[in-house]
Amino acid sequence: MESIERRKIMSGIAEKQEQLLEDLGIFQDWTERYEYVIGLGKKLEPLAEEARNTDHLIKGCQSQVWLDAQAKDGRVYFYADSDSLITKGMIALFIGVLNGEKPDDILTADMSFIEKTGLKEHLAPTRANALNLMATQMKQRALGFAN
């Protein structure tokens, strides 16, 4: 049986996912949704220049995507950048949901919310695959900080 504290934290991730879906639902067409996602990417905290290296590169993405993670006070904080605005926005979606969460909660988070965004149906197959790669990489980075 899950502890109350664990359910609270998980509901925090779930609440962020629901808020994101609600925010995307405001937009009637995909042009507006893309603009919103790109806007999220533009708001990301800048990635340190020294983190733009092959160790932080998400392999398999059509565009270059760098992902860094740091732990502070038992929580994981993600930093990312991309040479593509839409790709940077896509990783910003994940950062918005997982940033500042505990490693174990990130590892057990249900990432199927991204399916509900409808983004995959409106992206080229290589970009849609990048969403899976991003989610996997973020969980792998969190695993490095897990107890």
Residue frames as qw, qx, qy, qz and C-alpha x, y, z in Angstrom:
[[0.000, 0.889, 0.458, 0.000, 0.00, 0.00, 0.00],
 [0.400, 0.513, -0.026, 0.759, 1.34, 3.43, -0.98],
 [0.301, -0.415, -0.460, 0.724, 2.01, 5.92, 1.74],
 [0.137, 0.897, 0.384, -0.171, 0.00, 9.16, 1.81],
 [0.189, -0.755, 0.293, 0.555, 3.20, 11.16, 1.21],
 [0.352, -0.091, 0.761, 0.538, 4.02, 9.08, -1.89],
 [0.265, 0.644, 0.699, 0.163, 0.52, 9.60, -3.31],
 [0.019, -0.912, -0.141, 0.386, 0.80, 13.36, -2.71],
 [0.234, -0.562, 0.513, 0.605, 4.05, 13.55, -4.64],
 [0.309, 0.173, 0.829, 0.433, 2.75, 11.41, -7.45],
 [0.193, 0.802, 0.564, -0.047, -0.37, 13.49, -7.62],
 [0.123, -0.786, 0.138, 0.590, 1.96, 16.50, -7.95],
 [0.192, -0.214, 0.730, 0.620, 3.34, 15.06, -11.20],
 [0.174, 0.484, 0.835, 0.193, -0.15, 14.03, -12.27],
 [0.044, 0.849, 0.357, -0.388, -1.47, 17.51, -11.48],
 [0.107, -0.608, 0.386, 0.685, 1.26, 19.09, -13.61],
 [0.196, 0.076, 0.853, 0.478, 0.37, 16.72, -16.44],
 [0.123, 0.685, 0.717, -0.036, -3.32, 17.58, -16.17],
 [0.027, -0.819, -0.080, 0.567, -2.54, 21.31, -16.10],
 [0.156, -0.366, 0.615, 0.681, -0.43, 20.97, -19.23],
 [0.152, 0.331, 0.870, 0.331, -3.20, 19.08, -21.03],
 [0.045, 0.806, 0.518, -0.283, -5.69, 21.71, -19.90],
 [0.097, -0.697, 0.197, 0.682, -3.41, 24.50, -21.16],
 [0.139, -0.130, 0.764, 0.617, -3.01, 22.81, -24.55],
 [0.149, 0.513, 0.844, 0.050, -6.77, 22.22, -24.74],
 [0.070, 0.722, 0.216, -0.653, -7.35, 25.98, -24.82],
 [0.059, 0.477, -0.505, -0.717, -5.97, 26.15, -28.36],
 [0.762, 0.393, 0.280, -0.431, -8.31, 25.27, -31.19],
 [0.819, 0.554, -0.149, -0.014, -5.80, 24.56, -33.94],
 [0.909, -0.137, -0.004, 0.394, -2.38, 23.00, -34.17],
 [0.413, 0.613, -0.082, 0.668, -0.66, 26.20, -35.25],
 [0.367, -0.769, 0.143, -0.504, -1.61, 27.75, -31.91],
 [0.913, -0.402, 0.066, 0.024, -0.53, 24.61, -30.02],
 [0.803, 0.248, -0.055, 0.539, 2.84, 24.61, -31.78],
 [0.121, 0.726, -0.131, 0.664, 3.31, 28.27, -30.91],
 [0.656, -0.679, 0.113, -0.311, 2.52, 27.47, -27.28],
 [0.953, -0.168, 0.045, 0.248, 5.01, 24.57, -27.20],
 [0.595, 0.475, -0.074, 0.644, 7.69, 26.70, -28.87],
 [0.198, -0.796, 0.106, -0.563, 6.99, 29.42, -26.30],
 [0.846, -0.527, 0.068, -0.040, 7.60, 26.93, -23.50],
 [0.864, 0.118, 0.006, 0.489, 10.97, 26.11, -25.02],
 [0.284, 0.680, -0.065, 0.672, 11.90, 29.79, -25.21],
 [0.475, -0.763, 0.111, -0.424, 11.19, 30.12, -21.47],
 [0.931, -0.174, -0.221, 0.234, 13.60, 27.33, -20.48],
 [0.417, -0.837, 0.273, 0.223, 16.45, 28.31, -18.24],
 [0.504, 0.725, -0.460, -0.097, 19.59, 28.48, -20.41],
 [0.980, -0.100, -0.026, 0.170, 21.74, 25.38, -20.55],
 [0.400, -0.768, 0.370, 0.336, 25.31, 25.91, -19.40],
 [0.515, 0.708, -0.416, -0.247, 27.66, 26.02, -22.36],
 [0.046, -0.469, 0.880, -0.057, 29.86, 23.27, -20.88],
 [0.605, 0.116, 0.718, -0.323, 26.79, 20.96, -20.86],
 [0.705, 0.606, -0.060, -0.362, 26.54, 21.18, -24.65],
 [0.008, -0.531, 0.832, 0.160, 28.63, 18.09, -25.22],
 [0.561, 0.083, -0.744, -0.353, 28.17, 14.51, -26.40],
 [0.143, -0.071, -0.887, 0.433, 27.62, 13.26, -22.83],
 [0.260, 0.362, 0.493, -0.747, 24.44, 15.34, -22.62],
 [0.377, 0.223, -0.491, -0.753, 23.26, 14.78, -26.19],
 [0.731, 0.139, 0.548, -0.381, 20.10, 12.68, -26.55],
 [0.079, -0.273, 0.817, 0.502, 21.07, 10.21, -29.23],
 [0.201, 0.356, 0.899, 0.157, 18.53, 9.25, -31.89],
 [0.194, 0.779, 0.372, -0.467, 16.79, 12.61, -32.13],
 [0.571, 0.656, 0.317, 0.379, 16.55, 14.26, -35.53],
 [0.062, 0.898, -0.134, 0.414, 17.63, 17.57, -33.98],
 [0.461, 0.199, -0.625, 0.598, 20.38, 18.04, -31.47],
 [0.570, -0.705, -0.153, -0.393, 18.98, 17.97, -27.94],
 [0.365, 0.301, -0.670, 0.572, 21.14, 18.38, -24.87],
 [0.671, -0.613, -0.264, -0.324, 19.85, 17.33, -21.46],
 [0.292, 0.324, -0.661, 0.610, 21.52, 17.91, -18.13],
 [0.656, -0.608, -0.366, -0.258, 20.22, 17.02, -14.69],
 [0.202, 0.383, -0.603, 0.669, 21.32, 18.00, -11.22],
 [0.565, -0.533, -0.630, 0.016, 20.15, 16.92, -7.81],
 [0.042, 0.372, -0.356, 0.856, 19.55, 19.39, -5.01],
 [0.412, -0.152, 0.524, -0.729, 17.93, 18.62, -1.68],
 [0.417, 0.104, 0.893, -0.134, 16.76, 15.22, -2.91],
 [0.570, 0.676, 0.351, -0.309, 15.06, 16.58, -6.02],
 [0.586, 0.078, 0.521, 0.616, 16.07, 16.52, -9.68],
 [0.218, 0.813, 0.057, -0.537, 16.33, 19.64, -11.80],
 [0.704, 0.300, 0.507, 0.395, 16.60, 19.40, -15.57],
 [0.057, 0.745, -0.199, -0.634, 18.21, 21.77, -18.03],
 [0.666, 0.279, 0.628, 0.290, 17.94, 21.37, -21.78],
 [0.199, 0.670, -0.211, -0.683, 18.44, 23.02, -25.12],
 [0.705, 0.314, 0.602, 0.204, 18.04, 22.13, -28.78],
 [0.173, -0.216, 0.418, 0.865, 18.97, 23.50, -32.17],
 [0.152, -0.389, -0.706, -0.571, 15.28, 23.23, -33.10],
 [0.290, -0.237, 0.235, -0.897, 12.59, 25.44, -31.58],
 [0.797, -0.194, -0.249, -0.514, 9.86, 22.78, -31.67],
 [0.774, -0.001, -0.590, 0.230, 12.18, 20.16, -30.18],
 [0.179, 0.194, -0.505, 0.822, 13.22, 22.55, -27.42],
 [0.531, -0.232, 0.052, -0.813, 9.54, 23.11, -26.74],
 [0.845, -0.112, -0.470, -0.231, 8.89, 19.38, -26.61],
 [0.592, 0.007, -0.632, 0.500, 11.55, 18.81, -23.98],
 [0.118, -0.252, 0.301, -0.912, 10.17, 21.82, -22.10],
 [0.731, -0.287, -0.288, -0.548, 6.89, 19.89, -21.78],
 [0.825, -0.140, -0.516, 0.182, 8.68, 17.12, -19.91],
 [0.341, 0.170, -0.444, 0.811, 10.72, 19.53, -17.81],
 [0.372, -0.365, 0.022, -0.853, 7.54, 21.30, -16.78],
 [0.848, -0.293, -0.282, -0.339, 6.15, 18.02, -15.47],
 [0.897, -0.120, -0.338, 0.260, 9.26, 16.44, -13.92],
 [0.328, 0.530, -0.332, 0.708, 11.42, 19.34, -12.75],
 [0.242, -0.478, 0.433, -0.725, 11.91, 19.56, -9.00],
 [0.898, -0.223, -0.102, -0.365, 10.53, 16.08, -8.31],
 [0.583, -0.515, 0.628, -0.036, 12.16, 13.27, -6.34],
 [0.150, 0.411, -0.820, -0.368, 14.12, 10.74, -8.41],
 [0.196, 0.126, 0.968, -0.097, 11.93, 7.78, -7.40],
 [0.417, 0.600, 0.458, -0.507, 8.80, 9.69, -8.36],
 [0.342, 0.635, -0.415, -0.554, 10.26, 10.53, -11.76],
 [0.008, 0.252, -0.948, -0.193, 11.16, 6.88, -12.28],
 [0.184, 0.323, 0.916, -0.152, 7.62, 5.72, -11.55],
 [0.309, 0.479, 0.101, -0.816, 5.84, 8.61, -13.32],
 [0.586, 0.465, 0.658, 0.083, 3.35, 7.65, -16.00],
 [0.127, -0.407, 0.328, 0.843, 4.57, 9.41, -19.12],
 [0.262, 0.415, 0.808, 0.328, 1.58, 8.43, -21.24],
 [0.091, 0.782, 0.322, -0.525, 0.23, 11.96, -20.76],
 [0.075, -0.462, 0.462, 0.753, 2.26, 12.92, -23.83],
 [0.132, 0.261, 0.877, 0.382, -0.04, 10.71, -25.92],
 [0.039, 0.739, 0.638, -0.212, -3.00, 12.77, -24.72],
 [0.082, -0.614, 0.089, 0.780, -1.42, 15.98, -26.02],
 [0.695, 0.639, 0.318, -0.089, -1.97, 14.77, -29.59],
 [0.021, -0.821, 0.429, 0.376, 1.50, 15.99, -30.53],
 [0.479, -0.217, 0.801, 0.286, 2.65, 12.65, -31.90],
 [0.548, 0.546, 0.631, 0.060, -0.09, 12.62, -34.54],
 [0.294, 0.949, 0.108, -0.041, 0.99, 16.03, -35.79],
 [0.239, -0.775, 0.521, 0.266, 4.73, 15.48, -35.85],
 [0.623, 0.491, -0.588, -0.158, 6.95, 13.75, -38.38],
 [0.942, -0.205, -0.264, -0.019, 7.67, 10.17, -37.22],
 [0.642, 0.218, -0.404, 0.614, 11.28, 11.03, -36.33],
 [0.105, -0.446, 0.277, -0.845, 10.16, 13.93, -34.13],
 [0.790, -0.381, -0.109, -0.469, 7.42, 11.83, -32.55],
 [0.887, -0.033, -0.385, 0.254, 10.05, 9.20, -31.69],
 [0.296, 0.431, -0.385, 0.760, 12.10, 11.94, -30.05],
 [0.549, -0.542, 0.081, -0.632, 9.35, 12.33, -27.43],
 [0.957, -0.241, -0.160, -0.032, 9.94, 8.73, -26.30],
 [0.710, 0.258, -0.314, 0.575, 13.71, 9.25, -26.29],
 [0.044, -0.581, 0.245, -0.775, 13.37, 12.40, -24.18],
 [0.755, -0.486, 0.028, -0.439, 11.16, 10.69, -21.60],
 [0.956, -0.050, -0.214, 0.196, 13.55, 7.72, -21.41],
 [0.515, 0.404, -0.309, 0.690, 16.61, 9.95, -21.00],
 [0.293, -0.613, 0.201, -0.705, 14.99, 11.98, -18.24],
 [0.897, -0.382, -0.013, -0.222, 14.15, 8.82, -16.34],
 [0.868, 0.144, -0.248, 0.406, 17.70, 7.53, -16.85],
 [0.208, 0.548, -0.307, 0.750, 19.12, 10.78, -15.48],
 [0.595, -0.556, 0.133, -0.566, 16.80, 10.52, -12.47],
 [0.967, -0.131, -0.213, 0.039, 17.95, 6.94, -11.92],
 [0.590, 0.379, -0.371, 0.609, 21.46, 8.27, -11.38],
 [0.113, -0.448, 0.362, -0.810, 20.16, 10.20, -8.36],
 [0.784, -0.364, -0.293, -0.408, 17.83, 7.52, -6.95],
 [0.451, -0.598, 0.577, -0.325, 18.46, 5.98, -3.54]]
